[in-house]
Amino acid sequence: MNCFTCGSNHMIESTTIYVEKLENGILIVKNVPCKKCSQCGEEFFSMATMKEIEKLSKQAEKIISEVMIIDYDKAA
């Protein structure tokens, strides 16, 4: 896989922090698996990971008050 931002083919398996502003607050998801470009640092998520994040976002939207932090490894 090449980086969509810089074109580098130096993608490494990594984890990151995903942050999303929801209607009622902010969702922070730790330890999200991703591919990261070793040249420019751009991060890319698989479709399966994005679907899981979307599911977590929908669940969080129902109960969040200000800030919610979820560990992806424990929630997915």
N, CA, C and O atoms as a Maestro MAE file, in Angstrom:
{
 s_m_m2io_version
 :::
 2.0.0
}

f_m_ct {
 s_m_title
 :::
 protein
 m_atom[304] {
  # First column is atom index #
  i_m_mmod_type
  r_m_x_coord
  r_m_y_coord
  r_m_z_coord
  i_m_residue_number
  s_m_chain_name
  s_m_pdb_residue_name
  s_m_pdb_atom_name
  i_m_atomic_number
  :::
  1 25 0.847 -1.183 0.000 1 A "MET " " N  " 7
  2 3 0.000 0.000 0.000 1 A "MET " " CA " 6
  3 2 0.889 1.242 0.000 1 A "MET " " C  " 6
  4 15 1.840 1.332 0.776 1 A "MET " " O  " 8
  5 25 0.581 2.172 -0.852 2 A "ASN " " N  " 7
  6 3 1.291 3.445 -0.881 2 A "ASN " " CA " 6
  7 2 0.495 4.499 -0.120 2 A "ASN " " C  " 6
  8 15 -0.734 4.441 -0.071 2 A "ASN " " O  " 8
  9 25 1.185 5.445 0.464 3 A "CYS " " N  " 7
  10 3 0.562 6.556 1.174 3 A "CYS " " CA " 6
  11 2 -0.200 7.412 0.172 3 A "CYS " " C  " 6
  12 15 0.335 7.784 -0.872 3 A "CYS " " O  " 8
  13 25 -1.450 7.722 0.495 4 A "PHE " " N  " 7
  14 3 -2.266 8.565 -0.381 4 A "PHE " " CA " 6
  15 2 -1.837 10.023 -0.339 4 A "PHE " " C  " 6
  16 15 -2.165 10.794 -1.241 4 A "PHE " " O  " 8
  17 25 -1.106 10.405 0.700 5 A "THR " " N  " 7
  18 3 -0.686 11.795 0.855 5 A "THR " " CA " 6
  19 2 0.626 12.088 0.138 5 A "THR " " C  " 6
  20 15 0.716 13.034 -0.644 5 A "THR " " O  " 8
  21 25 1.653 11.264 0.412 6 A "CYS " " N  " 7
  22 3 2.975 11.565 -0.155 6 A "CYS " " CA " 6
  23 2 3.451 10.536 -1.183 6 A "CYS " " C  " 6
  24 15 4.458 10.759 -1.855 6 A "CYS " " O  " 8
  25 25 2.741 9.416 -1.312 7 A "GLY " " N  " 7
  26 3 3.106 8.402 -2.290 7 A "GLY " " CA " 6
  27 2 4.141 7.400 -1.816 7 A "GLY " " C  " 6
  28 15 4.470 6.470 -2.553 7 A "GLY " " O  " 8
  29 25 4.662 7.558 -0.616 8 A "SER " " N  " 7
  30 3 5.664 6.641 -0.082 8 A "SER " " CA " 6
  31 2 5.083 5.236 0.037 8 A "SER " " C  " 6
  32 15 3.885 5.069 0.265 8 A "SER " " O  " 8
  33 25 5.939 4.229 -0.120 9 A "ASN " " N  " 7
  34 3 5.477 2.856 0.073 9 A "ASN " " CA " 6
  35 2 5.996 2.281 1.389 9 A "ASN " " C  " 6
  36 15 6.088 1.064 1.548 9 A "ASN " " O  " 8
  37 25 6.332 3.157 2.322 10 A "HIS " " N  " 7
  38 3 6.847 2.750 3.627 10 A "HIS " " CA " 6
  39 2 5.752 2.877 4.687 10 A "HIS " " C  " 6
  40 15 5.788 3.767 5.536 10 A "HIS " " O  " 8
  41 25 4.774 1.962 4.615 11 A "MET " " N  " 7
  42 3 3.668 1.952 5.567 11 A "MET " " CA " 6
  43 2 3.969 0.918 6.642 11 A "MET " " C  " 6
  44 15 4.362 -0.207 6.332 11 A "MET " " O  " 8
  45 25 3.787 1.292 7.897 12 A "ILE " " N  " 7
  46 3 4.044 0.375 9.001 12 A "ILE " " CA " 6
  47 2 2.767 0.173 9.811 12 A "ILE " " C  " 6
  48 15 1.936 1.074 9.923 12 A "ILE " " O  " 8
  49 25 2.629 -1.024 10.372 13 A "GLU " " N  " 7
  50 3 1.516 -1.300 11.282 13 A "GLU " " CA " 6
  51 2 1.764 -0.521 12.567 13 A "GLU " " C  " 6
  52 15 2.879 -0.507 13.088 13 A "GLU " " O  " 8
  53 25 0.723 0.122 13.069 14 A "SER " " N  " 7
  54 3 0.875 0.947 14.256 14 A "SER " " CA " 6
  55 2 -0.463 1.055 14.964 14 A "SER " " C  " 6
  56 15 -1.437 0.419 14.561 14 A "SER " " O  " 8
  57 25 -0.513 1.852 16.009 15 A "THR " " N  " 7
  58 3 -1.769 2.227 16.652 15 A "THR " " CA " 6
  59 2 -1.760 3.736 16.820 15 A "THR " " C  " 6
  60 15 -0.707 4.374 16.802 15 A "THR " " O  " 8
  61 25 -2.955 4.297 16.986 16 A "THR " " N  " 7
  62 3 -3.075 5.743 17.116 16 A "THR " " CA " 6
  63 2 -4.243 6.078 18.031 16 A "THR " " C  " 6
  64 15 -4.944 5.191 18.520 16 A "THR " " O  " 8
  65 25 -4.436 7.351 18.249 17 A "ILE " " N  " 7
  66 3 -5.583 7.857 19.001 17 A "ILE " " CA " 6
  67 2 -6.532 8.510 18.007 17 A "ILE " " C  " 6
  68 15 -6.125 9.369 17.225 17 A "ILE " " O  " 8
  69 25 -7.795 8.102 18.039 18 A "TYR " " N  " 7
  70 3 -8.818 8.646 17.152 18 A "TYR " " CA " 6
  71 2 -9.677 9.598 17.970 18 A "TYR " " C  " 6
  72 15 -10.147 9.232 19.047 18 A "TYR " " O  " 8
  73 25 -9.887 10.807 17.477 19 A "VAL " " N  " 7
  74 3 -10.698 11.814 18.177 19 A "VAL " " CA " 6
  75 2 -11.817 12.259 17.251 19 A "VAL " " C  " 6
  76 15 -11.590 12.573 16.082 19 A "VAL " " O  " 8
  77 25 -13.037 12.282 17.796 20 A "GLU " " N  " 7
  78 3 -14.194 12.707 17.005 20 A "GLU " " CA " 6
  79 2 -15.088 13.609 17.848 20 A "GLU " " C  " 6
  80 15 -15.385 13.300 19.002 20 A "GLU " " O  " 8
  81 25 -15.513 14.719 17.265 21 A "LYS " " N  " 7
  82 3 -16.466 15.606 17.931 21 A "LYS " " CA " 6
  83 2 -17.865 15.093 17.652 21 A "LYS " " C  " 6
  84 15 -18.299 15.026 16.502 21 A "LYS " " O  " 8
  85 25 -18.563 14.733 18.715 22 A "LEU " " N  " 7
  86 3 -19.941 14.268 18.599 22 A "LEU " " CA " 6
  87 2 -20.882 15.401 18.974 22 A "LEU " " C  " 6
  88 15 -20.438 16.465 19.405 22 A "LEU " " O  " 8
  89 25 -22.160 15.180 18.814 23 A "GLU " " N  " 7
  90 3 -23.143 16.217 19.119 23 A "GLU " " CA " 6
  91 2 -23.092 16.642 20.585 23 A "GLU " " C  " 6
  92 15 -23.229 17.825 20.896 23 A "GLU " " O  " 8
  93 25 -22.894 15.666 21.495 24 A "ASN " " N  " 7
  94 3 -22.935 15.965 22.927 24 A "ASN " " CA " 6
  95 2 -21.571 16.009 23.607 24 A "ASN " " C  " 6
  96 15 -21.501 16.203 24.821 24 A "ASN " " O  " 8
  97 25 -20.502 15.837 22.866 25 A "GLY " " N  " 7
  98 3 -19.191 15.846 23.491 25 A "GLY " " CA " 6
  99 2 -18.107 15.380 22.537 25 A "GLY " " C  " 6
  100 15 -18.260 15.443 21.317 25 A "GLY " " O  " 8
  101 25 -17.019 14.916 23.108 26 A "ILE " " N  " 7
  102 3 -15.866 14.475 22.328 26 A "ILE " " CA " 6
  103 2 -15.558 13.024 22.679 26 A "ILE " " C  " 6
  104 15 -15.495 12.656 23.852 26 A "ILE " " O  " 8
  105 25 -15.367 12.210 21.649 27 A "LEU " " N  " 7
  106 3 -15.010 10.809 21.818 27 A "LEU " " CA " 6
  107 2 -13.526 10.639 21.499 27 A "LEU " " C  " 6
  108 15 -13.053 11.077 20.450 27 A "LEU " " O  " 8
  109 25 -12.803 10.002 22.409 28 A "ILE " " N  " 7
  110 3 -11.395 9.680 22.198 28 A "ILE " " CA " 6
  111 2 -11.268 8.165 22.269 28 A "ILE " " C  " 6
  112 15 -11.665 7.550 23.259 28 A "ILE " " O  " 8
  113 25 -10.716 7.564 21.221 29 A "VAL " " N  " 7
  114 3 -10.523 6.115 21.199 29 A "VAL " " CA " 6
  115 2 -9.018 5.856 21.142 29 A "VAL " " C  " 6
  116 15 -8.342 6.271 20.200 29 A "VAL " " O  " 8
  117 25 -8.501 5.167 22.159 30 A "LYS " " N  " 7
  118 3 -7.068 4.863 22.245 30 A "LYS " " CA " 6
  119 2 -6.760 3.530 21.575 30 A "LYS " " C  " 6
  120 15 -7.640 2.682 21.425 30 A "LYS " " O  " 8
  121 25 -5.511 3.352 21.175 31 A "ASN " " N  " 7
  122 3 -4.998 2.083 20.656 31 A "ASN " " CA " 6
  123 2 -5.710 1.586 19.405 31 A "ASN " " C  " 6
  124 15 -5.927 0.385 19.247 31 A "ASN " " O  " 8
  125 25 -6.071 2.499 18.522 32 A "VAL " " N  " 7
  126 3 -6.754 2.127 17.289 32 A "VAL " " CA " 6
  127 2 -5.709 1.627 16.284 32 A "VAL " " C  " 6
  128 15 -4.743 2.336 15.998 32 A "VAL " " O  " 8
  129 25 -5.893 0.409 15.744 33 A "PRO " " N  " 7
  130 3 -4.923 -0.096 14.769 33 A "PRO " " CA " 6
  131 2 -4.977 0.707 13.469 33 A "PRO " " C  " 6
  132 15 -6.052 1.086 13.005 33 A "PRO " " O  " 8
  133 25 -3.815 0.958 12.897 34 A "CYS " " N  " 7
  134 3 -3.751 1.717 11.656 34 A "CYS " " CA " 6
  135 2 -2.484 1.360 10.901 34 A "CYS " " C  " 6
  136 15 -1.604 0.677 11.426 34 A "CYS " " O  " 8
  137 25 -2.401 1.823 9.682 35 A "LYS " " N  " 7
  138 3 -1.151 1.808 8.928 35 A "LYS " " CA " 6
  139 2 -0.672 3.253 8.926 35 A "LYS " " C  " 6
  140 15 -1.441 4.175 8.656 35 A "LYS " " O  " 8
  141 25 0.613 3.439 9.233 36 A "LYS " " N  " 7
  142 3 1.164 4.787 9.341 36 A "LYS " " CA " 6
  143 2 2.324 4.938 8.370 36 A "LYS " " C  " 6
  144 15 3.189 4.066 8.281 36 A "LYS " " O  " 8
  145 25 2.336 6.045 7.647 37 A "CYS " " N  " 7
  146 3 3.414 6.327 6.707 37 A "CYS " " CA " 6
  147 2 4.648 6.751 7.497 37 A "CYS " " C  " 6
  148 15 4.601 7.695 8.286 37 A "CYS " " O  " 8
  149 25 5.758 6.035 7.273 38 A "SER " " N  " 7
  150 3 6.981 6.375 8.001 38 A "SER " " CA " 6
  151 2 7.639 7.634 7.453 38 A "SER " " C  " 6
  152 15 8.556 8.174 8.072 38 A "SER " " O  " 8
  153 25 7.176 8.107 6.294 39 A "GLN " " N  " 7
  154 3 7.760 9.319 5.710 39 A "GLN " " CA " 6
  155 2 7.024 10.581 6.175 39 A "GLN " " C  " 6
  156 15 7.654 11.523 6.656 39 A "GLN " " O  " 8
  157 25 5.688 10.604 6.032 40 A "CYS " " N  " 7
  158 3 4.947 11.832 6.359 40 A "CYS " " CA " 6
  159 2 4.083 11.719 7.616 40 A "CYS " " C  " 6
  160 15 3.588 12.728 8.118 40 A "CYS " " O  " 8
  161 25 3.900 10.489 8.130 41 A "GLY " " N  " 7
  162 3 3.136 10.312 9.360 41 A "GLY " " CA " 6
  163 2 1.639 10.158 9.166 41 A "GLY " " C  " 6
  164 15 0.913 9.966 10.141 41 A "GLY " " O  " 8
  165 25 1.159 10.238 7.937 42 A "GLU " " N  " 7
  166 3 -0.280 10.077 7.673 42 A "GLU " " CA " 6
  167 2 -0.728 8.687 8.127 42 A "GLU " " C  " 6
  168 15 -0.006 7.703 7.964 42 A "GLU " " O  " 8
  169 25 -1.944 8.625 8.707 43 A "GLU " " N  " 7
  170 3 -2.476 7.370 9.226 43 A "GLU " " CA " 6
  171 2 -3.695 6.946 8.422 43 A "GLU " " C  " 6
  172 15 -4.504 7.774 8.006 43 A "GLU " " O  " 8
  173 25 -3.810 5.632 8.209 44 A "PHE " " N  " 7
  174 3 -4.916 5.078 7.431 44 A "PHE " " CA " 6
  175 2 -5.543 3.931 8.205 44 A "PHE " " C  " 6
  176 15 -4.842 3.112 8.799 44 A "PHE " " O  " 8
  177 25 -6.886 3.877 8.192 45 A "PHE " " N  " 7
  178 3 -7.631 2.835 8.887 45 A "PHE " " CA " 6
  179 2 -8.222 1.864 7.881 45 A "PHE " " C  " 6
  180 15 -8.623 2.256 6.785 45 A "PHE " " O  " 8
  181 25 -8.273 0.577 8.265 46 A "SER " " N  " 7
  182 3 -8.935 -0.414 7.417 46 A "SER " " CA " 6
  183 2 -10.443 -0.176 7.485 46 A "SER " " C  " 6
  184 15 -10.930 0.520 8.376 46 A "SER " " O  " 8
  185 25 -11.168 -0.755 6.548 47 A "MET " " N  " 7
  186 3 -12.626 -0.621 6.533 47 A "MET " " CA " 6
  187 2 -13.222 -1.254 7.791 47 A "MET " " C  " 6
  188 15 -14.170 -0.714 8.362 47 A "MET " " O  " 8
  189 25 -12.677 -2.392 8.227 48 A "ALA " " N  " 7
  190 3 -13.178 -3.054 9.433 48 A "ALA " " CA " 6
  191 2 -12.985 -2.167 10.666 48 A "ALA " " C  " 6
  192 15 -13.868 -2.087 11.520 48 A "ALA " " O  " 8
  193 25 -11.845 -1.511 10.754 49 A "THR " " N  " 7
  194 3 -11.580 -0.611 11.879 49 A "THR " " CA " 6
  195 2 -12.523 0.580 11.845 49 A "THR " " C  " 6
  196 15 -13.044 0.982 12.885 49 A "THR " " O  " 8
  197 25 -12.752 1.147 10.675 50 A "MET " " N  " 7
  198 3 -13.672 2.289 10.565 50 A "MET " " CA " 6
  199 2 -15.091 1.893 10.952 50 A "MET " " C  " 6
  200 15 -15.797 2.677 11.586 50 A "MET " " O  " 8
  201 25 -15.519 0.689 10.580 51 A "LYS " " N  " 7
  202 3 -16.858 0.219 10.960 51 A "LYS " " CA " 6
  203 2 -16.965 0.075 12.473 51 A "LYS " " C  " 6
  204 15 -17.993 0.410 13.062 51 A "LYS " " O  " 8
  205 25 -15.906 -0.422 13.101 52 A "GLU " " N  " 7
  206 3 -15.905 -0.563 14.560 52 A "GLU " " CA " 6
  207 2 -15.927 0.800 15.235 52 A "GLU " " C  " 6
  208 15 -16.636 0.986 16.224 52 A "GLU " " O  " 8
  209 25 -15.166 1.753 14.719 53 A "ILE " " N  " 7
  210 3 -15.168 3.109 15.269 53 A "ILE " " CA " 6
  211 2 -16.557 3.739 15.113 53 A "ILE " " C  " 6
  212 15 -17.042 4.414 16.021 53 A "ILE " " O  " 8
  213 25 -17.186 3.517 13.970 54 A "GLU " " N  " 7
  214 3 -18.538 4.048 13.755 54 A "GLU " " CA " 6
  215 2 -19.516 3.460 14.766 54 A "GLU " " C  " 6
  216 15 -20.378 4.168 15.287 54 A "GLU " " O  " 8
  217 25 -19.382 2.173 15.040 55 A "LYS " " N  " 7
  218 3 -20.251 1.528 16.028 55 A "LYS " " CA " 6
  219 2 -20.011 2.123 17.414 55 A "LYS " " C  " 6
  220 15 -20.962 2.409 18.141 55 A "LYS " " O  " 8
  221 25 -18.746 2.309 17.777 56 A "LEU " " N  " 7
  222 3 -18.418 2.913 19.067 56 A "LEU " " CA " 6
  223 2 -18.951 4.341 19.160 56 A "LEU " " C  " 6
  224 15 -19.429 4.755 20.217 56 A "LEU " " O  " 8
  225 25 -18.874 5.093 18.068 57 A "SER " " N  " 7
  226 3 -19.364 6.472 18.040 57 A "SER " " CA " 6
  227 2 -20.864 6.524 18.275 57 A "SER " " C  " 6
  228 15 -21.352 7.368 19.026 57 A "SER " " O  " 8
  229 25 -21.592 5.624 17.636 58 A "LYS " " N  " 7
  230 3 -23.049 5.597 17.809 58 A "LYS " " CA " 6
  231 2 -23.424 5.250 19.241 58 A "LYS " " C  " 6
  232 15 -24.364 5.821 19.794 58 A "LYS " " O  " 8
  233 25 -22.695 4.319 19.845 59 A "GLN " " N  " 7
  234 3 -22.956 3.961 21.235 59 A "GLN " " CA " 6
  235 2 -22.607 5.113 22.167 59 A "GLN " " C  " 6
  236 15 -23.352 5.406 23.102 59 A "GLN " " O  " 8
  237 25 -21.486 5.760 21.916 60 A "ALA " " N  " 7
  238 3 -21.045 6.871 22.767 60 A "ALA " " CA " 6
  239 2 -22.000 8.050 22.672 60 A "ALA " " C  " 6
  240 15 -22.253 8.723 23.671 60 A "ALA " " O  " 8
  241 25 -22.530 8.307 21.490 61 A "GLU " " N  " 7
  242 3 -23.433 9.443 21.289 61 A "GLU " " CA " 6
  243 2 -24.636 9.362 22.222 61 A "GLU " " C  " 6
  244 15 -25.175 10.392 22.629 61 A "GLU " " O  " 8
  245 25 -25.056 8.166 22.559 62 A "LYS " " N  " 7
  246 3 -26.234 7.984 23.416 62 A "LYS " " CA " 6
  247 2 -25.944 8.287 24.879 62 A "LYS " " C  " 6
  248 15 -26.854 8.648 25.625 62 A "LYS " " O  " 8
  249 25 -24.672 8.143 25.308 63 A "ILE " " N  " 7
  250 3 -24.382 8.253 26.737 63 A "ILE " " CA " 6
  251 2 -23.359 9.318 27.099 63 A "ILE " " C  " 6
  252 15 -23.166 9.605 28.281 63 A "ILE " " O  " 8
  253 25 -22.706 9.903 26.120 64 A "ILE " " N  " 7
  254 3 -21.633 10.861 26.398 64 A "ILE " " CA " 6
  255 2 -22.199 12.164 26.961 64 A "ILE " " C  " 6
  256 15 -23.270 12.619 26.560 64 A "ILE " " O  " 8
  257 25 -21.463 12.747 27.890 65 A "SER " " N  " 7
  258 3 -21.875 14.046 28.415 65 A "SER " " CA " 6
  259 2 -20.873 15.132 28.033 65 A "SER " " C  " 6
  260 15 -21.284 16.222 27.635 65 A "SER " " O  " 8
  261 25 -19.610 14.875 28.138 66 A "GLU " " N  " 7
  262 3 -18.580 15.841 27.749 66 A "GLU " " CA " 6
  263 2 -17.478 15.158 26.950 66 A "GLU " " C  " 6
  264 15 -17.320 15.395 25.752 66 A "GLU " " O  " 8
  265 25 -16.713 14.296 27.642 67 A "VAL " " N  " 7
  266 3 -15.595 13.601 27.012 67 A "VAL " " CA " 6
  267 2 -15.678 12.129 27.389 67 A "VAL " " C  " 6
  268 15 -15.895 11.788 28.552 67 A "VAL " " O  " 8
  269 25 -15.504 11.260 26.399 68 A "MET " " N  " 7
  270 3 -15.475 9.829 26.655 68 A "MET " " CA " 6
  271 2 -14.205 9.263 26.043 68 A "MET " " C  " 6
  272 15 -13.877 9.543 24.890 68 A "MET " " O  " 8
  273 25 -13.489 8.456 26.840 69 A "ILE " " N  " 7
  274 3 -12.272 7.816 26.359 69 A "ILE " " CA " 6
  275 2 -12.501 6.313 26.370 69 A "ILE " " C  " 6
  276 15 -12.871 5.743 27.396 69 A "ILE " " O  " 8
  277 25 -12.280 5.668 25.221 70 A "ILE " " N  " 7
  278 3 -12.478 4.233 25.065 70 A "ILE " " CA " 6
  279 2 -11.171 3.619 24.593 70 A "ILE " " C  " 6
  280 15 -10.481 4.194 23.751 70 A "ILE " " O  " 8
  281 25 -10.827 2.453 25.131 71 A "ASP " " N  " 7
  282 3 -9.672 1.704 24.658 71 A "ASP " " CA " 6
  283 2 -10.157 0.734 23.584 71 A "ASP " " C  " 6
  284 15 -10.930 -0.176 23.882 71 A "ASP " " O  " 8
  285 25 -9.720 0.915 22.357 72 A "TYR " " N  " 7
  286 3 -10.164 0.105 21.217 72 A "TYR " " CA " 6
  287 2 -9.956 -1.378 21.493 72 A "TYR " " C  " 6
  288 15 -10.833 -2.188 21.192 72 A "TYR " " O  " 8
  289 25 -8.806 -1.746 22.062 73 A "ASP " " N  " 7
  290 3 -8.501 -3.144 22.313 73 A "ASP " " CA " 6
  291 2 -9.527 -3.788 23.239 73 A "ASP " " C  " 6
  292 15 -9.824 -4.974 23.096 73 A "ASP " " O  " 8
  293 25 -10.063 -3.042 24.168 74 A "LYS " " N  " 7
  294 3 -11.018 -3.587 25.126 74 A "LYS " " CA " 6
  295 2 -12.460 -3.493 24.633 74 A "LYS " " C  " 6
  296 15 -13.315 -4.261 25.074 74 A "LYS " " O  " 8
  297 25 -12.738 -2.564 23.727 75 A "ALA " " N  " 7
  298 3 -14.114 -2.336 23.272 75 A "ALA " " CA " 6
  299 2 -14.454 -3.056 21.976 75 A "ALA " " C  " 6
  300 15 -15.618 -3.378 21.739 75 A "ALA " " O  " 8
  301 25 -13.464 -3.312 21.138 76 A "ALA " " N  " 7
  302 3 -13.724 -3.912 19.815 76 A "ALA " " CA " 6
  303 2 -13.753 -5.422 19.895 76 A "ALA " " C  " 6
  304 15 -13.958 -6.090 18.881 76 A "ALA " " O  " 8
  :::
 }
 m_bond[303] {
  # First column is bond index #
  i_m_from
  i_m_to
  i_m_order
  :::
  1 1 2 1
  2 2 3 1
  3 3 4 2
  4 3 5 1
  5 5 6 1
  6 6 7 1
  7 7 8 2
  8 7 9 1
  9 9 10 1
  10 10 11 1
  11 11 12 2
  12 11 13 1
  13 13 14 1
  14 14 15 1
  15 15 16 2
  16 15 17 1
  17 17 18 1
  18 18 19 1
  19 19 20 2
  20 19 21 1
  21 21 22 1
  22 22 23 1
  23 23 24 2
  24 23 25 1
  25 25 26 1
  26 26 27 1
  27 27 28 2
  28 27 29 1
  29 29 30 1
  30 30 31 1
  31 31 32 2
  32 31 33 1
  33 33 34 1
  34 34 35 1
  35 35 36 2
  36 35 37 1
  37 37 38 1
  38 38 39 1
  39 39 40 2
  40 39 41 1
  41 41 42 1
  42 42 43 1
  43 43 44 2
  44 43 45 1
  45 45 46 1
  46 46 47 1
  47 47 48 2
  48 47 49 1
  49 49 50 1
  50 50 51 1
  51 51 52 2
  52 51 53 1
  53 53 54 1
  54 54 55 1
  55 55 56 2
  56 55 57 1
  57 57 58 1
  58 58 59 1
  59 59 60 2
  60 59 61 1
  61 61 62 1
  62 62 63 1
  63 63 64 2
  64 63 65 1
  65 65 66 1
  66 66 67 1
  67 67 68 2
  68 67 69 1
  69 69 70 1
  70 70 71 1
  71 71 72 2
  72 71 73 1
  73 73 74 1
  74 74 75 1
  75 75 76 2
  76 75 77 1
  77 77 78 1
  78 78 79 1
  79 79 80 2
  80 79 81 1
  81 81 82 1
  82 82 83 1
  83 83 84 2
  84 83 85 1
  85 85 86 1
  86 86 87 1
  87 87 88 2
  88 87 89 1
  89 89 90 1
  90 90 91 1
  91 91 92 2
  92 91 93 1
  93 93 94 1
  94 94 95 1
  95 95 96 2
  96 95 97 1
  97 97 98 1
  98 98 99 1
  99 99 100 2
  100 99 101 1
  101 101 102 1
  102 102 103 1
  103 103 104 2
  104 103 105 1
  105 105 106 1
  106 106 107 1
  107 107 108 2
  108 107 109 1
  109 109 110 1
  110 110 111 1
  111 111 112 2
  112 111 113 1
  113 113 114 1
  114 114 115 1
  115 115 116 2
  116 115 117 1
  117 117 118 1
  118 118 119 1
  119 119 120 2
  120 119 121 1
  121 121 122 1
  122 122 123 1
  123 123 124 2
  124 123 125 1
  125 125 126 1
  126 126 127 1
  127 127 128 2
  128 127 129 1
  129 129 130 1
  130 130 131 1
  131 131 132 2
  132 131 133 1
  133 133 134 1
  134 134 135 1
  135 135 136 2
  136 135 137 1
  137 137 138 1
  138 138 139 1
  139 139 140 2
  140 139 141 1
  141 141 142 1
  142 142 143 1
  143 143 144 2
  144 143 145 1
  145 145 146 1
  146 146 147 1
  147 147 148 2
  148 147 149 1
  149 149 150 1
  150 150 151 1
  151 151 152 2
  152 151 153 1
  153 153 154 1
  154 154 155 1
  155 155 156 2
  156 155 157 1
  157 157 158 1
  158 158 159 1
  159 159 160 2
  160 159 161 1
  161 161 162 1
  162 162 163 1
  163 163 164 2
  164 163 165 1
  165 165 166 1
  166 166 167 1
  167 167 168 2
  168 167 169 1
  169 169 170 1
  170 170 171 1
  171 171 172 2
  172 171 173 1
  173 173 174 1
  174 174 175 1
  175 175 176 2
  176 175 177 1
  177 177 178 1
  178 178 179 1
  179 179 180 2
  180 179 181 1
  181 181 182 1
  182 182 183 1
  183 183 184 2
  184 183 185 1
  185 185 186 1
  186 186 187 1
  187 187 188 2
  188 187 189 1
  189 189 190 1
  190 190 191 1
  191 191 192 2
  192 191 193 1
  193 193 194 1
  194 194 195 1
  195 195 196 2
  196 195 197 1
  197 197 198 1
  198 198 199 1
  199 199 200 2
  200 199 201 1
  201 201 202 1
  202 202 203 1
  203 203 204 2
  204 203 205 1
  205 205 206 1
  206 206 207 1
  207 207 208 2
  208 207 209 1
  209 209 210 1
  210 210 211 1
  211 211 212 2
  212 211 213 1
  213 213 214 1
  214 214 215 1
  215 215 216 2
  216 215 217 1
  217 217 218 1
  218 218 219 1
  219 219 220 2
  220 219 221 1
  221 221 222 1
  222 222 223 1
  223 223 224 2
  224 223 225 1
  225 225 226 1
  226 226 227 1
  227 227 228 2
  228 227 229 1
  229 229 230 1
  230 230 231 1
  231 231 232 2
  232 231 233 1
  233 233 234 1
  234 234 235 1
  235 235 236 2
  236 235 237 1
  237 237 238 1
  238 238 239 1
  239 239 240 2
  240 239 241 1
  241 241 242 1
  242 242 243 1
  243 243 244 2
  244 243 245 1
  245 245 246 1
  246 246 247 1
  247 247 248 2
  248 247 249 1
  249 249 250 1
  250 250 251 1
  251 251 252 2
  252 251 253 1
  253 253 254 1
  254 254 255 1
  255 255 256 2
  256 255 257 1
  257 257 258 1
  258 258 259 1
  259 259 260 2
  260 259 261 1
  261 261 262 1
  262 262 263 1
  263 263 264 2
  264 263 265 1
  265 265 266 1
  266 266 267 1
  267 267 268 2
  268 267 269 1
  269 269 270 1
  270 270 271 1
  271 271 272 2
  272 271 273 1
  273 273 274 1
  274 274 275 1
  275 275 276 2
  276 275 277 1
  277 277 278 1
  278 278 279 1
  279 279 280 2
  280 279 281 1
  281 281 282 1
  282 282 283 1
  283 283 284 2
  284 283 285 1
  285 285 286 1
  286 286 287 1
  287 287 288 2
  288 287 289 1
  289 289 290 1
  290 290 291 1
  291 291 292 2
  292 291 293 1
  293 293 294 1
  294 294 295 1
  295 295 296 2
  296 295 297 1
  297 297 298 1
  298 298 299 1
  299 299 300 2
  300 299 301 1
  301 301 302 1
  302 302 303 1
  303 303 304 2
  :::
 }
}
